[in-house]
Amino acid sequence: MALAAISRSLLGSRAKSLGLAEGRRFMSHIQLPSADTPIKWSSNTSELVSRLRDQQKYYATVVIKGRPFTVTANDIIIMDRIKDLELGDLLSLSQVTELGSRDYTIKGQPFVDPSLFNIKATVIEHPDGKLFTVTKKKRRTAHQKVTYHRNHYTMLRVSAITVTKI
């Protein structure tokens, strides 16, 4: 069962960049289930997810602000500052491209269905990076300008990765 469908109307200007022909339909025959109806998984899929649930440790490749991070439980993610977050905020990470364990892996196209897993992260700190000195100098003159720059980061601790029962 397909988890996502892209129609030409949703693609807009990206249709040409993806190499789609003007008169060609792109996955128009696939219908997304509505939010009210639960997804009905095949027995094969249910069996494979239950095998993944039987494993002890999980890992996930999570996309945050367009960058992938491979995480396990209790990992710390250091990423560029997110200004809207405050210390102690609890996040639910839903953009996962890969979810797995040592023996089994679920790969998304492009993302794994969020009803299969639950990943929680907590904001633990907003540190500042080291101080960079930027020197701008003009040749053959005494003109020299020194500026300073410091990057700002957000630290997240992944508190739990669980695979839900379907």
Order of alpha helices (4+ residues) and beta strands (2+ residues): alpha-alpha-alpha-beta-beta-beta-beta-beta-beta-beta-beta-beta
